Amino acid sequence: MAYDLITMGRIGVDLYPLQTGVPLPQVTSFGKFLGGSASNVAVAAARLGRQAAVITRTGDDPFGAYLHEALKGFGVDDRWVSPVPGLPTPVTFCEVFPPDDFPLYFYRQPKAPDLEIDAHELDLDAIRDARVFWVTGTGLSEEPSRTATLAALAHRAKAGTTVFDLDWRPMFWTDPGAARPFYAEALRHTTVAVGNLDEVEVATGVREPHAAARALLDAGVELAVVKQGPKGVLAVNSAGESAEVPPLPVNVLNGLGAGDAFGGCLVHGLLAGWDLEKTMRHANAAGAIVASRLECSSAMPTPDEIEAAVTAGAVQ
């Protein structure tokens, strides 16, 4: 059975304050949610009707059991989610100060289990056969995950659509300055690169959006997607087509998770064969909808919700 989407990368438990505008020392109640970018993208795609699975690892603990239950509840196949004895499932806290301040506090010590993905344990045939395969920059930050990520990309050899979410988290790297060669190697094996301005600069050394998109295409991808924050999103492909789409107006409650919703809808649009502009408009709408909600995974929008936002030109 070939999946529409297999993602590979982070998973964890998000603990979000149920009070907005309150610093963590004063917060008294939290909500517990599935988190981690690769896992959230799989959830977002599943919410849009796609058959999705995730390759990741958890701790052998109650939080790990919770993540299995959450994935299955969202319709994401968890067959490649395995425990790592001795390492705790990661937990992430945030503070919620709308509209644009959402500090994150990652608890991934002594090491996150999702960085213990081993190349020898990968189902390479399933990875090759998936219609879309999605990897992240965090997966390159430590061994054995780095070798596993690059081995999966090399085995896939650009079959179907292979997406590299640039996903730059410098706190996950022992030496952030050493990242670019690994990013360059991953780009050689991918057909789509997605990142914000900071992330494309790490990958290419270029920050100006159009120049960065060109640098990503020159690095080997067929579609470069550059997220520009308040200026919207730019997409350029190797055929010379481009689309630049502004963000949808939205009352932001929590901006975290919007990029993962964007990613899940991007996958959906690519699988549906939409043109660049339609894909970007719908992906923007998906991200805006999640930004209007507190949580991430459980906030992923349905097709009807995205269509309504695109039609209205705003998130109601």
N, C-alpha and C positions, 0 to 999 in steps of 0.2 A: 504494500500500500504506500503510495507516494503522498506526502503531506503537501498542502498548499504552502506551509511555512514551518521551518524549524529555526528557532533562535538558539543562541549559545552565549551564556554569560551570567550576569548577576541575578541573584535572588536574595531576598531577606524580608524581614518584618518591618514595616513602617509604623511607627507610633506617632500619630499626629495629634496635637492639642485639639480638644473640642471647644477651646476658647480662642478666638482670634484677637490679635493685638495684645497678647499677654506674654511676657517673657517666660522662658522655661522655668526659672525658679519659682514663679508664682502660679504656674499651670497646675490645676488640681485633677483634671481628667483627660484621658487620651483615648483615641480610637485605634484599633489594631487592624492593619491591612497588609495584604501581600504587596511586596515592593521589589525593586530591582529592575533596571531598564529593559534587559532582554526579556524578562518574564512579563513585564507590563506590555511590551510590544506584542507578545504572543496573545495575551489576554485581549488587547485591543483588536487584533485581527480576528480572534475567535468571536468576539461580540459582533463583528461584521459578517459572520457566517463562514469564516475560513477555518479549515482544518489545520490546527496549529499544535506544535509540540515544542518543548524547551529542553535544552541540554544544560544541566547545572548541578550543583551539589549543595546540600544543607548540612547542618549539624545533626547528630543523632540524638535529638532532644525534642521536647514538646513543641517548640517553635518550628522545627523541621516537619513534624507531623502536621502542624497547622498549615504549612505551605503546601504540602501534598493535597490536603483537603480543599484548600482555596483554589489551587490550579484545576482540580477536577470539577469543582463547583462552577468555574468559569468556562469549562469545556476545553481546557488545554491538556493534552496528553502529557502525563508525568512519568512515562516509562524510563526516561533517561535522567531522572532526578534521583540521585543516590546520596546516602549519608556518609559523612567523614567522621569516624570515631575520634574523639578528643578535641574537636574544634566546635565552638558554639555557632549556632545559626546567627548571622549578622542581624543587628537591630539598628535602625536609623530613626533619629528624632529630628523634628524640624520645629521652627518657630514660624508663626503665620502672622505676618504684618502686611496686609494688602495695601496697595496693589502690586508692589514689586520687590518686597523684601521677605525672603523665605530661607533663612539660614538652615543649613543641614549639618547634622552631627552624626557621623558614621562610627559605629562600633563594630570594627572588623578585625579585632585583635584576638589572639596573636596572629591569625591569618584567616581570611575568609574561605570557607569551604569551596565556594565557586571558583577559587583560584587553584583548586586541587583537581580540576578536570584533567584527565590523563589521555594522551593520544592513543594509547593501547586499548582503551576502553570505549572508544568511539565506534558508533555504527556508521562506518564510512559509506556504505551502500545507501543507507537512508538519507544521509547528508547529500550525497550526489544526486539522488532521485527527487528530492524536494523541489517544488516549483520555485520557492524562494528560500534562500539560506541567509541568515542574519547574524553577524558577529559584531563585537564591540571593542573599542579601544582599551577598556579596562581588562579585557581578556588577555591583552598583550603585556600587562604590567608585571607579571611574575610567572615563574615556572611552577608547575608543569603546564599551566593554562596557556602560556605563550606558545609553546611548541604544539600543543593540541590545537589551538586556534589556527596556526599557520599550516599544520598538517591537514586539517579539515578543508581549508581553503585550497591548498594545493591539490588534494584529491578531487575536489569538486571541479577544479579547472574551468571556472566560469560557466559551468552548466546552468541552464536556466538563468535566473536572476540571483546574483550574490551581492548582498548589501553589507557595507562596512559603515556602521554607526561610529563616528569618530570619538564620541563619548569620552571627552578629556576630563579626567579627575586627577590632577597632579598629586593630591595627597595619597593616592594609591601607588605611586611610583617611588622606589628608593632613590632613583636619580631621574627626575623629570626630564633633564636635558638629554637623556639617552633614548627618548621615545621615538624620535623621528625615523630612524632607520627601520624600526619595526613597523611603523605606520606605512612607510614606503613599500615594504615587503608585502604587507596585507593588501595595499592598493593594487599591486600587480595582479592579484587574483580575484579582484572584485569588479562588478559591473556597475554598481551604484554606490556613491559615497554621500553621506548625510552628516552635516555638522553646522554648528553656529560659528560665529566669526572667530572666537578664541580657538575652536577646534580645528577649523581649516588652516589657521595660522600655524598651529602645532604640526599639522600634517604636511604643509607645503612651504611654510615660511612666508606666505603671502596673506594679507588681511583684507585688502580691497575685494569686495564680493565677486565682481566679474573676473578679475585677475585670478582670484583663488579658484573659481570654478574652472577656468582655463587650465590652471596648474593641476587640478585634480584629473581633468580629462587627459592632460599630457602624461600623467602618472599611470594611466591605463584604464580608467573607468569609462563607462559609456554614458552615464548620467551623473551630474554633480548637483547636489541640492544644498544650497547655502542659506541657513536661517539667519535673518538679519534683525531679529527682535522687533522693535516698533516699526521698522521699515518693511516688514513682511518677509517673504521667502523668494529666492531666486533659484530657478532650475534651468540648467543648460545641458543639452545632450550632444553626443558626438556627431549627430547629423546636422548640427548647426541651429537646431530649434531652441528657443528659450521662452521662459515665462517668468514674469515677476509679478507677484500677487500680494496685495496689502493684507494686513491682518484684519480679522473681523472685530468690530467693536464688542467689548465684553466687560462686564463688571467683574474684575478678578477677585476671587476669594483665595485661591491657592494655585500659583503658577507651576508647582511641581507636578510632573506627570503629563503636562501638556505635550512635551516633545515625544513621549512614548505613544500618546494617542495619535499624534501626527504620523509617527512611524507605522503604526498599525494600519492607518488609513492609506498611507503611501503604498504599503504592500498590497492592500485591497485594490487600489487604483491601477497599480502595475499589472496585477493579475487580471483585472477586468479589461485591460487594453485601452484605458482612457488616455486622452491626449494630455500633454504636460499641464496646460492651464487648468483643466477640470480636476486633474489629480491634485494639484497644489491647492486649489480652492477648497476641495473637500478635506484635504489633510489639515489645512489651516483651521477649518471649521471644527474638526474633531479636537484639535488642540485647544481652541478657544472654549469649547464646551467643558472640557475637563478643567480648564483654568477657572471656570465659574463655580466649581464644586470643591469640597474640602479634600476628598480622598483622591487616589490615583486609580488603582486597578478596578475597584468597584464603580468608578465614575466613568469608565470608558463608554462612549456613546454608541447608540444603535444607528443603523442606516437611516431610519426615518428622522432621528434627531439631527443628524448631520445634514440631511437634505433640507430640513426645515430651516436650519441656520443659514445654509447657502442661499436659499430662496429669499429669506428675510434680509440677508445682508448683515446680520448681527445675531448674537446669542441673546435670546429673550430671557 
